[in-house]
Amino acid sequence: MKIRIGTAGWAIPAEVRGRFPVTGGGLERYAARLGAVEINTTFYRRHRPTTFARWAAATPRDFRFSVKAPREITHLRKLENCDDLLAELASDLESLGDRLGPILVQTPPSLLFNDARTAVFLDAFRARFETPVVIEPRHPSWFTEAADKLLADHGAARVAADPEPAPGAGLPGGDGCVYFRLHGSPAMYRSAHGRDRLEIIRDMVLAWGTRDRDLWVIFDNTALGEAVGDALALAQMTDGA
C-alpha cells in the first residue's frame, strides 16, 4: 500500500518554509518532503510538453503528479465529444513520463449523471491513457449504486470529497485507485483541518488501503496556505503505515 499525500499546487507558505530544504526551486523543495502534488493549472490552460518535462526532472523517481482535466472537457463540453481534447492532453502529458499519476475530472455541480455519456467518455479516456481516471462529481445523481457500478466497470474511481457536496460523496467510489480531496472545513479552501480532524482522516484513509492500488490524499485548502501544514501533519501520522 502506498499513501501519496500532497496539495493542490506546490506553493510553500512562509509559516512552514523552515520544514523544507532552503535550496532548489519551489517544486524541488516541495518534493523533498511530500510525495505527490495535484496540478490544477491544467484546468485553465495548456502547458508546453517542455514544462511538464522540467517539472518531472525536478522531482524524485517515486514522486507523482495528478493532473486536473481542462475545463473545456468538463465544464464546456460536459464530457461529450472530447476525443480531440483527450488526445491533446495525452500528448502534452507524455513528458511527465512515469511521474504521471491519476487524471482528475471534476464535473460542474449542474452536470447530472448520464450512463451513456459517462461510458462513452471513459472509453475514450481509456483509449488514450493507461493512468487512472478519478471523477469528482458534485451533483447528487452521481452518488447511487448504478453510477458507482458504471464507474467501477470502466476502471474509474470517484473522489471522496470533504466537505461532501451530496450524501455519499465523502466516501471513495468506483475502482482503480482511492483519491481523497480535502477542501477545508468549515470554510472551504480556507480552513485548516486541525489535529482531531486529521486523525479522523488518517483512520478513514487507512481503512481504504489495499496492496493493489495507491491511496491519494490531496489538500485543497490553499487559499490561506493551510494545505501544506495539513499535508505534512498527515504524512507524519501515516509514516510507516
Backbone hydrogen bonds in HBPLUS format (Angstrom, degrees):
<---DONOR---> <-ACCEPTOR-->    atom                        ^
c    i                          cat <-CA-CA->   ^        H-A-AA   ^      H-
h    n   atom  resd res      DA  || num        DHA   H-A  angle D-A-AA Bond
n    s   type  num  typ     dist DA aas  dist angle  dist       angle   num
A0215-LEU N   A0002-LYS O   2.88 MM 213  6.10 173.8  1.88 166.2 166.5     1
A0004-ARG N   A0215-LEU O   2.67 MM 211  5.96 175.0  1.67 170.7 171.2     2
A0217-VAL N   A0004-ARG O   2.81 MM 213  6.19 151.7  1.89 164.4 164.2     3
A0006-GLY N   A0217-VAL O   2.97 MM 211  6.40 158.3  2.02 164.4 166.6     4
A0219-PHE N   A0006-GLY O   2.98 MM 213  6.40 161.2  2.01 142.0 144.8     5
A0038-GLU N   A0007-THR O   2.99 MM  31  6.15 165.9  2.01 153.5 152.9     6
A0008-ALA N   A0219-PHE O   3.05 MM 211  6.27 143.1  2.19 156.5 150.2     7
A0009-GLY N   A0038-GLU O   2.94 MM  29  5.83 135.2  2.14 142.3 155.9     8
A0016-VAL N   A0013-PRO O   3.21 MM   3  5.87 149.7  2.30 115.3 122.1     9
A0017-ARG N   A0014-ALA O   3.30 MM   3  4.98 161.5  2.34  98.5 103.9    10
A0019-ARG N   A0016-VAL O   2.99 MM   3  5.63 166.9  2.00 122.6 126.8    11
A0020-PHE N   A0017-ARG O   3.16 MM   3  5.66 161.7  2.20 120.4 121.6    12
A0029-ARG N   A0025-GLY O   2.92 MM   4  6.13 159.8  1.97 158.0 163.2    13
A0030-TYR N   A0026-GLY O   2.95 MM   4  6.13 162.6  1.98 149.1 154.4    14
A0031-ALA N   A0027-LEU O   2.86 MM   4  5.98 167.1  1.88 155.1 158.2    15
A0032-ALA N   A0029-ARG O   3.21 MM   3  5.29 147.9  2.32  99.4 108.9    16
A0033-ARG N   A0030-TYR O   3.05 MM   3  5.77 164.4  2.07 120.3 125.1    17
A0034-LEU N   A0030-TYR O   3.06 MM   4  6.20 155.6  2.13 154.0 161.5    18
A0064-ARG N   A0035-GLY O   3.22 MM  29  6.59 150.4  2.32 138.2 146.1    19
A0037-VAL N   A0064-ARG O   3.17 MM  27  6.76 140.8  2.33 152.1 162.4    20
A0066-SER N   A0037-VAL O   2.92 MM  29  6.31 163.7  1.94 155.3 160.5    21
A0039-ILE N   A0066-SER O   2.82 MM  27  6.16 170.9  1.83 154.1 153.7    22
A0068-LYS N   A0039-ILE O   2.96 MM  29  6.07 165.6  1.99 169.2 166.8    23
A0043-PHE N   A0040-ASN O   2.94 MM   3  5.70 162.6  1.97 121.9 127.5    24
A0044-TYR N   A0041-THR O   3.04 MM   3  5.49 143.7  2.18 109.0 118.0    25
A0045-ARG N   A0041-THR O   3.15 MM   4  6.46 151.8  2.24 151.8 160.3    26
A0071-ARG N   A0043-PHE O   2.95 MM  28  5.13 162.1  1.99 134.8 131.3    27
A0051-THR N   A0048-ARG O   2.90 MM   3  5.25 134.2  2.12 106.9 119.5    28
A0052-PHE N   A0048-ARG O   3.34 MM   4  6.87 155.4  2.41 152.5 157.8    29
A0053-ALA N   A0049-PRO O   2.94 MM   4  6.20 157.2  1.99 148.9 155.9    30
A0054-ARG N   A0050-THR O   2.97 MM   4  6.12 151.2  2.05 139.2 146.3    31
A0055-TRP N   A0051-THR O   3.00 MM   4  6.30 156.1  2.06 150.2 156.7    32
A0056-ALA N   A0052-PHE O   2.90 MM   4  6.15 162.0  1.93 152.8 157.6    33
A0057-ALA N   A0053-ALA O   3.00 MM   4  6.18 157.6  2.05 146.1 152.0    34
A0058-ALA N   A0055-TRP O   3.11 MM   3  5.20 140.6  2.27  99.1 110.4    35
A0059-THR N   A0056-ALA O   3.21 MM   3  5.60 167.7  2.22 116.0 118.3    36
A0063-PHE N   A0060-PRO O   3.12 MM   3  5.38 163.5  2.15 111.9 116.7    37
A0065-PHE N   A0099-ARG O   2.79 MM  34  6.01 157.8  1.84 162.9 166.3    38
A0101-GLY N   A0065-PHE O   2.59 MM  36  5.24 150.5  1.67 164.8 156.2    39
A0067-VAL N   A0102-PRO O   3.04 MM  35  6.59 153.7  2.11 152.4 160.7    40
A0104-LEU N   A0067-VAL O   2.76 MM  37  5.83 157.4  1.81 137.3 145.2    41
A0069-ALA N   A0104-LEU O   2.73 MM  35  5.82 172.4  1.73 168.1 165.8    42
A0073-ILE N   A0070-PRO O   3.04 MM   3  5.58 138.6  2.22 109.9 119.7    43
A0074-THR N   A0070-PRO O   3.37 MM   4  6.79 159.4  2.42 144.8 149.6    44
A0075-HIS N   A0071-ARG O   2.67 MM   4  5.09 147.4  1.78 133.4 144.9    45
A0076-LEU N   A0071-ARG O   3.07 MM   5  6.50 146.0  2.19 151.9 156.8    46
A0077-ARG N   A0072-GLU O   2.83 MM   5  5.86 158.8  1.87 146.8 153.3    47
A0079-LEU N   A0073-ILE O   2.85 MM   6  5.52 170.2  1.86 170.7 167.7    48
A0080-GLU N   A0077-ARG O   3.10 MM   3  5.45 161.7  2.13 112.9 118.6    49
A0086-LEU N   A0082-CYS O   2.87 MM   4  6.05 161.2  1.91 165.9 171.8    50
A0087-ALA N   A0083-ASP O   2.95 MM   4  6.12 150.1  2.04 144.1 152.4    51
A0088-GLU N   A0084-ASP O   3.04 MM   4  6.29 154.2  2.10 142.3 148.7    52
A0089-LEU N   A0085-LEU O   2.95 MM   4  6.17 163.2  1.98 147.5 152.0    53
A0090-ALA N   A0086-LEU O   2.89 MM   4  6.03 163.6  1.92 148.1 152.7    54
A0091-SER N   A0087-ALA O   3.00 MM   4  6.14 158.4  2.05 146.2 152.0    55
A0092-ASP N   A0088-GLU O   2.94 MM   4  6.18 162.2  1.97 152.8 157.5    56
A0093-LEU N   A0089-LEU O   2.95 MM   4  6.09 159.4  1.99 153.1 158.4    57
A0094-GLU N   A0091-SER O   3.42 MM   3  5.49 153.2  2.50  99.3 106.7    58
A0096-LEU N   A0093-LEU O   2.93 MM   3  5.49 161.7  1.97 117.4 123.3    59
A0097-GLY N   A0094-GLU O   3.01 MM   3  5.53 151.9  2.09 111.8 120.2    60
A0099-ARG N   A0096-LEU O   3.04 MM   3  5.43 157.2  2.09 136.1 136.8    61
A0100-LEU N   A0097-GLY O   3.33 MM   3  6.09 171.5  2.34 119.8 121.9    62
A0103-ILE N   A0132-PRO O   2.92 MM  29  6.40 152.9  2.00 148.8 154.9    63
A0134-VAL N   A0103-ILE O   2.87 MM  31  6.06 167.3  1.89 162.5 160.9    64
A0105-VAL N   A0134-VAL O   2.76 MM  29  6.00 167.2  1.78 164.9 165.8    65
A0136-GLU N   A0105-VAL O   2.79 MM  31  5.94 164.6  1.82 139.9 139.8    66
A0107-THR N   A0136-GLU O   3.16 MM  29  6.20 139.2  2.33 120.5 131.9    67
A0111-LEU N   A0108-PRO O   3.03 MM   3  5.53 164.2  2.06 119.6 124.5    68
A0118-THR N   A0114-ASN O   2.95 MM   4  5.99 166.1  1.97 157.1 161.7    69
A0119-ALA N   A0115-ASP O   2.95 MM   4  6.00 160.4  1.99 146.5 152.1    70
A0120-VAL N   A0116-ALA O   3.02 MM   4  6.19 164.3  2.05 153.2 157.0    71
A0121-PHE N   A0117-ARG O   3.02 MM   4  6.20 160.6  2.05 148.0 153.6    72
A0122-LEU N   A0118-THR O   2.93 MM   4  6.12 165.4  1.95 152.7 156.5    73
A0123-ASP N   A0119-ALA O   2.94 MM   4  6.10 153.1  2.01 147.2 154.6    74
A0124-ALA N   A0120-VAL O   2.99 MM   4  6.20 156.0  2.04 146.2 152.7    75
A0125-PHE N   A0121-PHE O   2.82 MM   4  6.12 152.4  1.90 149.7 158.4    76
A0126-ARG N   A0122-LEU O   2.93 MM   4  6.09 165.8  1.95 146.9 150.3    77
A0127-ALA N   A0123-ASP O   3.07 MM   4  6.28 137.1  2.26 139.0 150.0    78
A0128-ARG N   A0125-PHE O   2.92 MM   3  5.39 149.1  2.02 111.3 120.8    79
A0129-PHE N   A0125-PHE O   2.90 MM   4  6.01 148.8  1.99 155.9 166.2    80
A0157-ALA N   A0133-VAL O   3.02 MM  24  6.35 168.5  2.04 161.9 160.9    81
A0135-ILE N   A0157-ALA O   2.82 MM  22  6.17 169.1  1.83 152.1 149.9    82
A0159-VAL N   A0135-ILE O   2.83 MM  24  6.00 164.3  1.86 154.5 157.6    83
A0142-TRP N   A0139-HIS O   3.15 MM   3  6.13 176.6  2.16 134.4 135.4    84
A0143-PHE N   A0140-PRO O   3.14 MM   3  5.71 164.5  2.16 120.0 124.4    85
A0148-ASP N   A0144-THR O   3.00 MM   4  6.16 163.4  2.03 150.1 155.2    86
A0149-LYS N   A0145-GLU O   2.87 MM   4  6.02 154.5  1.94 147.8 154.7    87
A0150-LEU N   A0146-ALA O   3.05 MM   4  6.30 157.6  2.10 147.7 153.2    88
A0151-LEU N   A0147-ALA O   3.08 MM   4  6.35 164.0  2.10 151.9 155.7    89
A0152-ALA N   A0148-ASP O   2.96 MM   4  6.17 165.3  1.98 149.8 154.1    90
A0153-ASP N   A0149-LYS O   2.80 MM   4  5.96 159.6  1.84 152.1 157.8    91
A0154-HIS N   A0150-LEU O   3.14 MM   4  6.34 134.2  2.36 140.8 151.6    92
A0154-HIS N   A0151-LEU O   3.11 MM   3  5.24 135.0  2.32  98.8 111.1    93
A0156-ALA N   A0151-LEU O   2.83 MM   5  4.89 167.1  1.84 149.8 145.4    94
A0155-GLY N   A0152-ALA O   3.02 MM   3  4.99 163.7  2.05 107.5 110.4    95
A0175-ASP N   A0156-ALA O   2.76 MM  19  5.31 161.9  1.79 118.6 123.9    96
A0158-ARG N   A0173-GLY O   2.78 MM  15  4.57 148.8  1.87 126.2 119.8    97
A0173-GLY N   A0158-ARG O   3.18 MM  15  4.57 157.4  2.23 127.3 128.0    98
A0160-ALA N   A0179-TYR O   2.93 MM  19  6.22 162.7  1.96 153.5 157.6    99
A0181-ARG N   A0160-ALA O   2.90 MM  21  6.10 166.2  1.92 153.7 155.3   100
A0161-ALA N   A0169-ALA O   2.86 MM   8  5.86 158.5  1.91 151.8 149.3   101
A0162-ASP N   A0181-ARG O   3.13 MM  19  6.47 149.0  2.24 154.4 153.3   102
A0183-HIS N   A0162-ASP O   2.63 MM  21  5.84 161.3  1.66 170.0 176.9   103
A0169-ALA N   A0166-ALA O   3.02 MM   3  5.58 164.6  2.04 141.9 144.1   104
A0171-LEU N   A0168-GLY O   3.45 MM   3  6.03 172.3  2.46 115.5 117.2   105
A0178-VAL N   A0214-ASP O   3.21 MM  36  6.50 164.8  2.24 164.8 167.3   106
A0216-TRP N   A0178-VAL O   2.74 MM  38  6.03 159.0  1.78 154.3 161.8   107
A0180-PHE N   A0216-TRP O   2.77 MM  36  5.95 175.2  1.77 150.4 149.7   108
A0218-ILE N   A0180-PHE O   2.90 MM  38  6.18 169.4  1.91 155.9 157.9   109
A0182-LEU N   A0218-ILE O   2.87 MM  36  6.18 164.9  1.90 163.3 168.2   110
A0220-ASP N   A0182-LEU O   2.65 MM  38  5.67 176.6  1.65 154.1 155.1   111
A0189-TYR N   A0183-HIS O   2.43 MM   6  5.12 164.5  1.45 160.0 166.3   112
A0190-ARG N   A0187-ALA O   3.07 MM   3  5.45 159.3  2.11 130.2 134.5   113
A0191-SER N   A0187-ALA O   2.96 MM   4  5.19 171.8  1.97 154.9 153.0   114
A0223-ALA N   A0189-TYR O   2.83 MM  34  5.52 139.6  1.99 158.2 170.7   115
A0198-LEU N   A0194-GLY O   2.93 MM   4  6.12 158.7  1.98 156.4 163.4   116
A0199-GLU N   A0195-ARG O   2.97 MM   4  6.23 147.0  2.08 149.8 158.2   117
A0200-ILE N   A0196-ASP O   3.24 MM   4  6.59 149.9  2.33 142.4 149.8   118
A0201-ILE N   A0197-ARG O   2.89 MM   4  6.22 158.8  1.94 151.1 157.4   119
A0202-ARG N   A0198-LEU O   2.78 MM   4  5.99 159.8  1.82 147.1 152.8   120
A0203-ASP N   A0199-GLU O   3.06 MM   4  6.26 164.8  2.08 145.5 148.7   121
A0204-MET N   A0200-ILE O   2.98 MM   4  6.21 155.7  2.04 148.9 155.8   122
A0205-VAL N   A0201-ILE O   2.85 MM   4  6.05 165.6  1.87 158.8 162.4   123
A0206-LEU N   A0202-ARG O   2.95 MM   4  6.15 171.3  1.95 158.1 160.1   124
A0207-ALA N   A0203-ASP O   3.05 MM   4  6.12 142.3  2.20 137.0 146.9   125
A0208-TRP N   A0205-VAL O   3.04 MM   3  5.43 145.6  2.16 107.3 117.1   126
A0209-GLY N   A0206-LEU O   3.15 MM   3  5.12 164.2  2.18 105.5 109.3   127
A0227-ALA N   A0221-ASN O   3.07 MM   6  5.01 121.0  2.43 132.5 134.5   128
A0225-GLY N   A0222-THR O   3.02 MM   3  4.70 158.8  2.07  99.7 106.2   129
A0230-ASP N   A0226-GLU O   3.15 MM   4  6.38 161.3  2.19 155.2 160.7   130
A0231-ALA N   A0227-ALA O   2.86 MM   4  6.10 158.9  1.90 153.8 160.1   131
A0232-LEU N   A0228-VAL O   2.90 MM   4  6.13 164.4  1.93 155.1 158.7   132
A0233-ALA N   A0229-GLY O   3.02 MM   4  6.18 157.4  2.07 144.5 150.9   133
A0234-LEU N   A0230-ASP O   2.92 MM   4  6.15 164.5  1.95 153.7 157.5   134
A0235-ALA N   A0231-ALA O   2.89 MM   4  6.02 158.1  1.94 149.6 156.1   135
A0236-GLN N   A0232-LEU O   3.06 MM   4  6.28 151.2  2.14 143.3 150.2   136
A0237-MET N   A0233-ALA O   3.01 MM   4  6.30 151.4  2.09 144.9 153.2   137
A0238-THR N   A0234-LEU O   2.99 MM   4  6.20 142.3  2.14 148.2 157.4   138
A0239-ASP N   A0236-GLN O   3.40 MM   3  5.17 161.0  2.44  97.2 102.6   139
A0241-ALA N   A0238-THR O   2.85 MM   3  5.22 161.1  1.88 140.2 138.4   140
